[in-house]
Amino acid sequence: MRLAILFHRFGPYHVARLRAASQGPQELVAVELSGASEEYAWEKQATPDLNRQVVCSEGDSNQLPPAELVGRVENLLTEINPDVLAIAGWGDRGMLAAFRWGLNNRKPMLVMSDSQEKDEPRKWHKEWVKRQLLKGFPAGLVAGSPHREYLAQLGIPKDRIFLGYDVVDNAYFQQSVSAAQQNPELRPRLQLPAEYFLACGRFIPKKNFEFLIRAYAAFRKSTDSPCDLVLLGDGPLRDRLMACAQQLSVENHVHFPGFQQYPQLPAYYAFAKAFILPSSHYEQWGLVVNEAMAAGLPVLVSNICGCAPDLVREGENGFQFSPQEVNPLAHQLQRLATDEELRQKMGERSREIIAQWSPAQFSQSLWQAAECAASRPAPGISRIQKFLLKKLIGH
């Protein structure tokens, strides 16, 4: 079987998954729609070990005129001639162009998704459109249990939906964190405080870092713990977050090291006491939680995050919290800051849990979904799908 798998742009997470999936006897062709993206500032990933094809190597495929984008996608897929297509979601014009090519050529397809029902208020007409489109996918590969429920609501039977889409390279983080902890020069070089909680992500509203700073300030008032807060990342809200820390008189304890590329991340995980993901809305999964758990950290995760039901075992490897209630999170911070034995036990449990969510699991589920899709007749394109796809793609 030749499987063509499409992502908008390859970051470190995608490459780890693709490498695992390419180890077997079957052929994997990795298709990248964009050579660059404004949303994620990842460095270009070197992949000499992958059969990698790029639709728009010069930039973001979303900037191409619709007709040119469609032409590039269709020409490339015709050249690859896959037996099965794996398509990442339904919100990208390039993905929809590939989906239409698959329908027109009667190719079995699977959809990869980390959308959950509670990501945002759902509107009936948009859900109807999704249901019409998803009739073209006999199988799915999703992040976790809430994502399987949502895809089933949209029409794909649960027994044809496989888990394990959102994973990271656990071994890389475990090994790199261990190496960092053995380097006595690393902490002072990075100017990291002696003790700290860690959070990382883009400085945008949904990440809810202003709420986290307020919860941290409440924690500082309730304890003598010297634990600081490190906010790793960058974005349009940086100045506002720094002003918030100053207003709450914790500016000397909240640190902003900036955006860090993938190779630098383990050093920040290595010396942290716990990891926090405070997102307030539309956090489909939260791969940073995978990273933190692989690094052996307790995790405090907002209960709207897609990963929480599967990765956070309450009281075992961390806690969930409401992203609107400051005091419960402040209390959880206090518990972890003052109980080293609890942190140790939770960190060990994190590693045990995340071991089940690995690139190897992604590979297994991807090929199972591909076999499932290939075992069913390809439906071809319906009139409704043809109309909807023309409107959505713009060509």
HELIX and SHEET records of a PDB file:
HELIX    1   1 PRO A   12  ALA A   21  1                                  10    
HELIX    2   2 SER A   61  GLN A   63  5                                   3    
HELIX    3   3 PRO A   66  ILE A   80  1                                  15    
HELIX    4   4 ARG A   93  ASN A  104  1                                  12    
HELIX    5   5 GLU A  117  ASP A  119  5                                   3    
HELIX    6   6 TRP A  124  LEU A  134  1                                  11    
HELIX    7   7 SER A  145  GLN A  153  1                                   9    
HELIX    8   8 LYS A  158  ARG A  160  5                                   3    
HELIX    9   9 ASN A  170  GLN A  181  1                                  12    
HELIX   10  10 LEU A  186  LEU A  190  1                                   5    
HELIX   11  11 PRO A  205  LYS A  207  5                                   3    
HELIX   12  12 PHE A  209  SER A  222  1                                  14    
HELIX   13  13 ARG A  238  GLN A  247  1                                  10    
HELIX   14  14 TYR A  262  GLN A  264  5                                   3    
HELIX   15  15 LEU A  265  ALA A  270  1                                   6    
HELIX   16  16 LEU A  287  ALA A  294  1                                   8    
HELIX   17  17 ALA A  308  LEU A  311  1                                   4    
HELIX   18  18 VAL A  326  THR A  338  1                                  13    
HELIX   19  19 GLU A  340  ILE A  354  1                                  15    
HELIX   20  20 PRO A  359  ALA A  374  1                                  16    
HELIX   21  21 ARG A  383  ILE A  393  1                                  11    
SHEET    1   A 7 ARG A  52  CYS A  56  0                                        
SHEET    2   A 7 GLU A  27  SER A  34  1                                        
SHEET    3   A 7 ARG A   2  PHE A   7  1                                        
SHEET    4   A 7 VAL A  84  ALA A  88  1                                        
SHEET    5   A 7 MET A 109  SER A 113  1                                        
SHEET    6   A 7 ALA A 139  VAL A 142  1                                        
SHEET    7   A 7 ILE A 161  LEU A 163  1                                        
SHEET    1   B 6 VAL A 254  GLY A 258  0                                        
SHEET    2   B 6 ASP A 228  LEU A 232  1                                        
SHEET    3   B 6 TYR A 196  CYS A 200  1                                        
SHEET    4   B 6 ALA A 274  LEU A 277  1                                        
SHEET    5   B 6 VAL A 299  SER A 302  1                                        
SHEET    6   B 6 GLY A 318  PHE A 321  1                                        
END                                                                             
